[in-house]
Amino acid sequence: MKTTKFIACAITLCAMSFTMQSCSDDDNQPIYSAVVTVLPEEDGSFQMQLDEQTVLNPVNVAKSPYGQKEVRALINYIKEDKPSRATTENVTLCWIDSIRTKLPVETLGSEDAKVFGDDEVEIVRDWLTVAEDGYLTLRVRTIWGGRGITHSLNLVTGTNPDNPLEFELRHNANGDNSGYWGDALIAFNLNNIPEIKNKDTKIKLKWKSFSGEKSAEFELQVRKEEKTPKDLPSLGQDIKIE
């Protein structure tokens, strides 16, 4: 997983923020941002999966702000450990923003456009768009009117009978098609798809952009240990682009 120095505008991309403390680099400690998976423990504590090898342990936060839900999140943190080969790193968590985390939905064939939408959406290919830990996390961009109308984003499976690893991203603007550009983050949990479970693989994503049909391939990394995601949200929930 790529990490980056804190980008101030990135905090506006996610659905909810949870601030732990104010971090500054006045003492020459670099501040990083990263996309992680929040891994809740039975006692209410949590760790964060950074990449295939690295888990982050927040030393300044005792309880997960999301209870027993496993979600993707955007974090801002300071490393407390000196660089080492250890797989667990202690960090001070400055803030955490949950990313809307969903399961994919099965195709309804000719009803996909009607049920899941057929509106344009762009995928921004930067460090926030990543396929890892069995999740496809996307930074998306579309036009919205700022009138409080909820936009729906769904990842549809089974659209290509010859390739179970091909998906379609469907966007329903619910009539909110005029206004200005806005970004949001959305994550889809692919860990339970049989062709993906427990092995790294290449997936294909198709979507309708403002310049026509597009597609992209991602090298999806999965979590190597056997761990069942907890308290996943139900299928077909909406996100609100704010």
Secondary structure as UniProt FT lines:
FT   STRAND          3..5
FT   HELIX           8..13
FT   STRAND          16..19
FT   TURN            26..27
FT   STRAND          31..40
FT   TURN            42..43
FT   STRAND          46..49
FT   STRAND          55..58
FT   TURN            59..60
FT   TURN            65..68
FT   STRAND          71..79
FT   STRAND          88..98
FT   STRAND          100..102
FT   STRAND          105..106
FT   HELIX           109..111
FT   HELIX           112..116
FT   STRAND          122..124
FT   TURN            127..128
FT   STRAND          130..132
FT   TURN            133..134
FT   STRAND          135..144
FT   STRAND          151..157
FT   TURN            161..162
FT   TURN            164..165
FT   STRAND          166..172
FT   TURN            174..175
FT   STRAND          180..189
FT   TURN            191..192
FT   TURN            194..198
FT   STRAND          201..209
FT   TURN            210..211
FT   STRAND          212..220
FT   TURN            235..236
//
